[in-house]
Amino acid sequence: MFDPISNYVVGDAYHIAANYLKGTGRLSGDVDIHQPLLDPIVDDFRSGKTNRLILANRAITRFEKINDVLELVP
């Protein structure tokens, strides 16, 4: 899929985001890979964003917005 450096950037961004969300209780600690969290990181990376913190923060923001909306739906 990606070269080793790309895998490192995407993987590190994912781990930053997942660790934050697990720490806040928004993501289950028993989940290895949460695809809805990974997909926006991959999409942003493919669009040219390479800063791991920016990738992680954007994924966290999207994850929280989606979950906030889902919590409002009865």
C-alpha positions as CSV (number, residue, x, y, z in Angstrom):
1,M,0.0,0.0,0.0
2,F,2.6,2.5,1.1
3,D,6.4,2.7,1.4
4,P,8.0,2.2,4.8
5,I,8.1,5.9,5.6
6,S,4.5,6.4,4.6
7,N,3.5,3.4,6.8
8,Y,5.4,5.0,9.7
9,V,3.6,8.4,9.3
10,V,0.1,6.9,8.9
11,G,0.7,4.3,11.7
12,D,2.1,6.9,14.1
13,A,-0.7,9.3,13.4
14,Y,-3.2,6.5,14.0
15,H,-1.5,5.5,17.3
16,I,-1.5,9.1,18.5
17,A,-5.2,9.5,17.8
18,A,-6.2,6.0,19.1
19,N,-4.2,6.5,22.4
20,Y,-5.8,9.8,23.0
21,L,-9.3,8.5,22.3
22,K,-8.7,5.4,24.5
23,G,-7.3,7.6,27.2
24,T,-10.5,9.7,27.2
25,G,-12.7,6.7,27.1
26,R,-14.1,7.5,23.7
27,L,-12.6,4.4,22.1
28,S,-12.6,1.0,23.6
29,G,-9.2,-0.2,24.8
30,D,-9.7,-3.7,23.3
31,V,-9.9,-2.4,19.7
32,D,-6.7,-3.1,17.7
33,I,-7.6,-1.1,14.6
34,H,-10.6,1.1,14.4
35,Q,-11.2,1.5,10.7
36,P,-13.4,4.7,10.9
37,L,-10.4,6.3,12.7
38,L,-7.8,5.0,10.3
39,D,-9.6,5.9,7.0
40,P,-9.6,9.7,7.4
41,I,-5.8,9.5,8.3
42,V,-5.2,7.6,5.1
43,D,-7.4,9.9,3.0
44,D,-5.6,13.0,4.4
45,F,-2.2,11.4,3.8
46,R,-3.1,10.6,0.2
47,S,-4.2,14.2,-0.3
48,G,-0.7,15.4,0.7
49,K,-0.8,16.0,4.4
50,T,2.2,14.4,6.1
51,N,2.4,15.9,9.6
52,R,1.6,13.2,12.1
53,L,0.1,15.5,14.7
54,I,-2.1,17.2,12.1
55,L,-3.3,13.9,10.7
56,A,-4.1,12.6,14.2
57,N,-5.9,15.8,15.3
58,R,-8.0,15.9,12.2
59,A,-9.0,12.2,12.7
60,I,-9.8,12.8,16.4
61,T,-12.0,15.8,15.5
62,R,-13.9,13.8,12.8
63,F,-14.3,10.8,15.2
64,E,-15.6,13.0,18.0
65,K,-18.1,14.9,15.7
66,I,-19.4,11.6,14.3
67,N,-19.8,10.1,17.8
68,D,-21.4,13.2,19.1
69,V,-24.0,13.1,16.4
70,L,-24.6,9.4,16.9
71,E,-25.2,10.0,20.7
72,L,-27.9,12.4,19.8
73,V,-29.8,10.0,17.6
74,P,-32.3,8.0,19.6
